[in-house]
Amino acid sequence: MGINLIIDNTNMTSQYGIKVCRGTVASFMSMPSFKKLKTNDWHEYDGLEVDLSSPTFESRTFSMKTISSKSGYDSLIALMKSSVYHTIELSGTGISFGSCRLKDVSVLNIYYGDYNVTTHTCPVKSIESALSIVCDEHPFYNFTPSVPVAPERMSGYLIDTNAVMLFGVRFLDKTMDDVIKPGLVKLAVNRNIDIMDCMEYDQGDTIKIASRDITIKCFLKGSTPIDAYNKYRNFMAYVSRPNVRTLAYPQYSISLTCYYKSSTVTEYMPSEGGGVTGIFFTLKLKKI
């Protein structure tokens, strides 16, 4: 699948021959985490007390890997330096972000042409680079999630009473292992005095369990790259809404209170010709 890199309405692929390298789309799709939340971790209670009434997102940082001639590379850097913010689009994927700024540039490889016996030099044939880009635009700017309608009730994992399969998402093998494993025991009030053996530990009534991360490996597919991205974005907007989420598996009487922490796309798999497209991603939730 050929992807054109478009920056500020300039097609950098057709005009300068700049090609987008593998891994760039997945990096663009990975979602930012919340900024630091207000929390209380009480010794006498399980889990974590957290304020999720109006969470805010960190800026997202992604890697834009490209390969081009030296003149194409120079044109790309010059454009990114020409102003602070830019709009970046990856054609045919549905991805278009505003408020993108250059953070860093790394040259990954330089490929040289044949040795010139006259000038005694090897001309630069192409440059493979990685631009670190920061996006200061809200990940769901002008976007409201919707719950798809199914002809019949779906089973399996639920998030807030809606089956994740409604969104075209499947939780992969080993998800149950991470969902049901217990958290660590909280350290109760204690005294550890140097001149006394061992530790004095508050026995209390029962032990209390700390909050923990839940890591879920997921997969979805769409009929086209744009359809796959829209499904992924819709699901992430739904999961990361304000207030707590409930992750449940009714068939096994499992119900956990949690909230969104992060999502990383691990593999982006478009078909030749822009057909069926798969996305593998890792969703992290925080059980409270």
Sequence and secondary structure as in RCSB ss.txt:
>XXXX:A:sequence
MGINLIIDNTNMTSQYGIKVCRGTVASFMSMPSFKKLKTNDWHEYDGLEVDLSSPTFESRTFSMKTISSKSGYDS
LIALMKSSVYHTIELSGTGISFGSCRLKDVSVLNIYYGDYNVTTHTCPVKSIESALSIVCDEHPFYNFTPSVPVA
PERMSGYLIDTNAVMLFGVRFLDKTMDDVIKPGLVKLAVNRNIDIMDCMEYDQGDTIKIASRDITIKCFLKGSTP
IDAYNKYRNFMAYVSRPNVRTLAYPQYSISLTCYYKSSTVTEYMPSEGGGVTGIFFTLKLKKI
>XXXX:A:secstr
    EEETTEEHHHHH  EE TTHHHHHH B  B    EE  TTSSS EE  SS  B  EEEEEEEEE HHHHHH
HHHHHHSSS EEEEETTTTEEEEEEEEEEEEEEEEEE   BTTTTB  EEEEEEEEEEEE S TTTT        
SS   S EETTEEGGGGTEEE TTHHHHHHS   B   SEE  TTSSS EE   SS  B  EEEEEEEEEEESSH
HHHHHHHHHHHHHHTSSS EEEEEGGGTEEEEEEEEEEEEEEEE  TTS SEEEEEEEEEEE 
